[in-house]
Amino acid sequence: MGAKKDYDDIPGTFVFDADRGREGYQLNQFCISMRLQKNRDEFNAGEEAYLDRYHMTPAQRQAVLNRDWNGLLELGGNIYYTSKLAANDGINFQELAGIMTGMGNDAYREMMLAGGRAPEGNRYQHEWDEGEEN
């Protein structure tokens, strides 16, 4: 990955920027291929064989096979592309968000209906790290 950026300090957030886009190019090409039924059928018939078409890193490939949704983003995946893989698995975007936050679908839905996560509190990794020292 490229040089350290200010937004790298936001906990649990992987900003999809130019560096991450380059890193995840093959991963995202795979994910966007899931928009076509013929590709979904072929992938579902043999995931490993279908993934051979894409020159992903071993970690990216394993994240796809494991459906490691947060890992896919960390490894350069774009949420809008990785959601195509989730949709292939019958997971809608709201359910995916619930999985990725660890809250589950119902708790995530209720939080969003109540206005979303409160802006108060720890926003940066260094604030979490400082809190552990106290």
C-alpha positions in Angstrom: 0.0 0.0 0.0 1.1 3.6 -0.5 2.1 6.2 2.0 0.3 6.6 5.3 -2.7 8.8 5.1 -4.6 10.8 7.8 -7.7 8.7 7.2 -5.9 5.4 7.9 -6.5 6.2 11.6 -10.2 5.8 11.5 -10.9 2.4 13.2 -12.7 -0.2 11.2 -12.7 1.9 8.0 -10.9 1.1 4.8 -11.1 4.1 2.5 -11.2 3.1 -1.1 -8.7 5.4 -2.7 -6.4 5.1 -5.7 -3.9 2.9 -3.8 -6.5 0.5 -2.6 -8.1 0.5 -6.1 -4.8 -0.6 -7.6 -4.3 -3.2 -4.9 -7.8 -4.6 -5.4 -8.1 -4.4 -9.2 -8.3 -8.2 -9.8 -10.5 -8.7 -6.8 -12.9 -6.1 -7.9 -12.9 -7.4 -11.5 -13.9 -10.8 -10.1 -16.7 -9.2 -7.9 -18.1 -7.2 -10.7 -18.3 -10.3 -12.9 -20.9 -11.5 -10.5 -23.4 -9.1 -12.1 -23.9 -11.6 -14.9 -26.0 -14.7 -14.3 -23.7 -16.9 -16.5 -20.7 -15.9 -14.4 -22.6 -16.6 -11.1 -23.6 -20.0 -12.4 -20.1 -20.8 -13.3 -18.7 -19.5 -10.0 -21.3 -21.4 -8.0 -20.5 -24.6 -9.9 -16.8 -24.4 -8.9 -15.5 -21.4 -7.0 -11.8 -22.4 -7.1 -11.8 -22.9 -10.8 -13.6 -19.7 -11.5 -11.2 -17.7 -9.3 -8.3 -19.0 -11.4 -9.3 -16.4 -14.0 -8.3 -13.6 -11.7 -4.7 -12.8 -10.6 -5.6 -12.1 -7.0 -3.2 -12.3 -4.1 -3.5 -15.5 -2.1 -5.0 -13.4 0.8 -7.7 -11.9 -1.6 -8.6 -15.3 -3.0 -8.9 -16.8 0.5 -11.0 -13.8 1.7 -13.4 -14.5 -1.2 -13.6 -18.2 -0.4 -14.1 -17.4 3.3 -16.6 -14.6 2.6 -14.4 -12.4 4.9 -16.4 -9.3 4.0 -14.3 -6.8 6.0 -11.1 -8.5 4.9 -12.2 -8.0 1.3 -12.3 -4.3 1.9 -9.0 -4.2 3.7 -7.4 -6.1 0.7 -8.6 -3.5 -1.8 -12.2 -4.5 -2.4 -14.8 -1.8 -3.2 -18.0 -2.3 -1.1 -20.2 -1.8 -4.1 -18.4 -4.6 -6.0 -18.0 -7.0 -3.0 -21.8 -6.6 -2.5 -22.2 -8.4 -5.8 -20.6 -11.5 -4.2 -22.9 -11.1 -1.2 -26.0 -10.8 -3.4 -24.9 -14.0 -5.1 -25.0 -15.6 -1.7 -28.5 -14.2 -1.0 -27.3 -11.5 1.3 -28.8 -8.0 0.7 -26.9 -4.8 1.4 -28.5 -4.2 4.8 -27.8 -7.7 5.9 -24.2 -7.3 4.7 -23.8 -4.2 6.8 -25.2 -6.0 9.8 -22.6 -8.8 9.3 -19.7 -6.4 8.7 -20.5 -4.3 11.9 -21.0 -7.5 14.0 -24.4 -6.2 15.0 -26.5 -8.5 13.0 -29.4 -7.4 10.7 -32.0 -6.5 13.2 -29.7 -4.4 15.5 -28.2 -2.7 12.5 -31.6 -1.9 11.0 -32.8 -0.5 14.4 -29.7 1.7 14.8 -30.1 3.1 11.3 -33.9 3.8 11.8 -32.9 5.6 15.0 -30.6 7.9 13.1 -27.4 5.9 12.8 -24.4 5.7 15.0 -23.9 8.7 17.3 -21.0 10.9 16.3 -19.8 11.3 19.9 -17.1 9.0 21.1 -14.0 7.5 19.7 -13.5 8.3 16.0 -9.8 7.6 15.5 -7.6 4.6 16.3 -5.2 6.7 18.3 -8.2 7.6 20.6 -8.9 3.9 21.2 -5.2 3.3 21.8 -5.0 6.2 24.3 -8.1 4.8 26.1 -6.4 1.5 26.7 -3.5 3.2 28.5 -5.8 4.7 31.2 
